[in-house]
Amino acid sequence: MFKEQIRPAILLFIILSVITGVIYPLFVTGTAQTFFHKQSNGSLIYRDGKPIGSALIGQSFSDPGYFWGRPSATSPVPFNAAASSGSNLGSSNTALLDAVKTRIKLLKDADPDNKNPIPVDLVTSSASGLDPHISLAAAYYQIPRVAHARRSSKELVKKIMDQHTSGRFFGIIGEPVVNVVELNLALDQQTSCLAGRQAN
């Protein structure tokens, strides 16, 4: 009786193991590599044939000739993909307020003639700490500084920015955003940068 029950159980275990442990993973991997090759490999960005980052993960930019992304609260370094996290600080937390004041000062020191309100996403980190995107307002705010540092026209910088702006999902969900990493790489290809710093 026991042998009659254990034999089909073992056989079923082997069959399901082959289906779910071999066939299904191979099918999913093959489909992803065929139809979504770039995305399934991390949406990597290449320069001169070498990977220098991902379109899904932000990088730190501090020179005036580059657009700056959202602050990152990951540790031990910003935009650490192995430690995705936000600051988890409440709006009344003095540590958060002090950090925001410091970031505001950095933005104003880099562009003292800019009297426009500073968009909130330039002084607060995202929940993941990895967001490569900024809002259109944050991008527009930085155009004068970037154009001046590159001795370029605001119109040209805006044109390049528009080329790296993603619209609403399905045209109705969310807000348009700008990928900072891709934008800065495009700026390096089309304009000169006096600051001389490139993406990490």
C-alpha positions in Angstrom: 0.0 0.0 0.0 2.7 2.4 1.0 4.8 1.6 -2.1 1.8 2.2 -4.3 1.4 5.7 -2.8 5.0 6.7 -2.7 5.8 5.8 -6.3 3.4 8.2 -8.0 4.3 10.9 -5.4 8.0 10.6 -6.4 7.2 10.6 -10.0 5.0 13.7 -9.7 7.7 15.4 -7.7 10.2 14.7 -10.5 7.9 15.9 -13.2 7.0 19.1 -11.4 10.6 19.7 -10.6 11.6 19.5 -14.3 8.6 21.7 -15.3 9.0 24.4 -12.7 12.8 24.2 -12.1 14.0 23.8 -15.6 11.5 24.3 -18.4 9.7 27.3 -17.0 12.8 29.3 -16.0 14.3 28.6 -19.4 11.1 29.7 -21.2 10.9 32.9 -19.1 14.6 33.7 -19.6 14.5 33.0 -23.3 11.4 35.1 -23.8 12.9 38.0 -21.8 16.2 37.9 -23.7 14.3 37.7 -27.0 11.7 40.4 -26.6 13.1 42.6 -23.7 16.9 42.1 -24.1 17.9 45.5 -22.8 15.5 45.5 -19.8 16.3 41.9 -18.8 20.0 42.8 -18.6 19.5 45.8 -16.3 18.9 48.6 -18.9 22.6 49.2 -18.9 24.1 52.4 -20.5 27.2 52.0 -22.5 30.0 54.4 -23.5 32.7 53.3 -25.9 31.5 49.7 -25.5 31.8 49.7 -21.7 28.9 49.8 -19.2 28.9 53.0 -17.1 25.6 52.7 -15.4 21.9 51.9 -15.7 19.0 53.9 -16.9 17.1 52.6 -13.8 19.6 53.8 -11.1 20.6 57.4 -10.5 24.1 58.7 -10.1 25.7 61.5 -8.1 26.4 64.7 -10.0 27.7 67.8 -8.2 29.3 70.0 -10.9 27.3 72.9 -12.2 27.6 71.7 -15.8 25.4 68.7 -15.1 21.8 68.3 -14.1 21.5 67.1 -10.5 19.2 64.3 -9.5 17.3 63.6 -6.4 19.3 63.2 -3.2 19.9 59.6 -2.2 19.6 58.3 1.4 21.2 54.9 0.7 24.3 53.8 2.6 27.3 53.7 2.7 27.2 55.6 -0.6 24.5 57.4 -2.6 22.6 55.3 -5.1 23.8 52.0 -3.7 21.6 49.4 -5.4 22.5 46.8 -2.8 20.9 48.9 0.0 17.9 50.6 -1.5 16.1 52.7 1.1 14.7 56.1 2.0 15.7 58.3 4.9 12.5 57.3 6.8 12.5 60.7 8.4 9.3 62.4 9.2 8.5 65.9 7.9 9.0 67.4 11.4 12.3 65.6 12.0 15.1 68.2 12.6 17.6 66.0 10.8 15.5 66.1 7.6 15.0 69.8 7.9 18.7 70.4 8.3 19.4 68.2 5.3 16.9 70.1 3.2 18.4 73.4 4.3 21.9 72.2 3.3 20.7 71.1 -0.1 18.9 74.4 -0.7 22.1 76.2 0.1 24.1 74.1 -2.4 21.6 74.8 -5.1 21.6 78.5 -4.4 25.4 78.7 -4.2 25.7 76.9 -7.6 23.3 79.4 -9.2 22.9 82.5 -7.1 21.1 84.5 -9.8 18.3 81.9 -10.0 15.4 83.3 -7.9 12.8 80.7 -8.9 11.4 78.4 -6.2 13.4 75.2 -5.7 11.3 72.1 -6.6 10.9 69.7 -3.7 12.4 66.7 -5.5 15.8 68.4 -5.6 16.0 68.6 -1.8 14.3 65.3 -0.7 15.2 61.8 -1.4 13.0 59.2 -3.0 11.7 56.1 -1.1 14.1 53.8 -2.9 17.1 56.2 -2.9 17.8 55.0 -6.5 15.5 57.2 -8.6 17.2 58.4 -11.8 14.4 60.7 -12.7 13.5 64.3 -11.7 10.3 66.3 -12.4 10.1 68.7 -15.3 10.1 71.5 -12.7 13.4 70.3 -11.3 14.9 70.1 -14.8 13.7 73.5 -15.8 15.1 75.0 -12.6 18.6 73.8 -13.5 18.7 74.8 -17.2 20.2 78.3 -16.6 23.0 76.9 -14.5 23.8 74.1 -16.8 23.7 76.3 -19.9 26.0 78.9 -18.3 28.5 76.3 -17.1 28.7 74.8 -20.6 28.7 78.2 -22.4 25.7 76.9 -24.3 22.3 78.4 -25.0 19.3 77.6 -22.8 17.4 76.6 -25.9 19.9 73.9 -26.8 20.0 72.5 -23.3 16.2 72.5 -23.2 16.1 70.7 -26.6 18.4 68.0 -25.3 16.4 67.8 -22.1 13.1 67.4 -24.0 14.7 64.4 -25.9 15.2 62.6 -22.6 11.8 63.4 -21.1 9.3 60.5 -20.6 5.6 61.3 -20.8 2.8 60.0 -18.7 2.2 56.2 -18.6 -0.4 55.5 -21.2 -0.7 59.3 -21.5 -2.7 59.6 -18.3 -0.9 58.1 -15.4 1.8 60.0 -13.4 3.7 63.0 -14.5 6.4 63.6 -17.2 10.0 62.9 -15.8 13.5 63.4 -17.0 16.2 60.7 -16.7 19.2 62.6 -15.3 21.8 60.0 -16.1 20.9 59.7 -19.8 20.4 63.5 -20.1 23.9 64.3 -18.7 25.5 61.7 -21.1 23.7 63.3 -24.0 24.9 66.8 -22.9 28.5 65.5 -22.9 28.0 64.2 -26.4 26.5 67.4 -27.8 28.0 70.3 -25.7 31.2 70.9 -23.9 31.4 70.9 -20.1 33.8 73.2 -18.3 33.4 71.3 -15.1 34.9 68.2 -16.9 33.1 65.6 -14.8 31.3 62.7 -16.3 28.9 60.1 -15.0 30.4 57.7 -12.5 
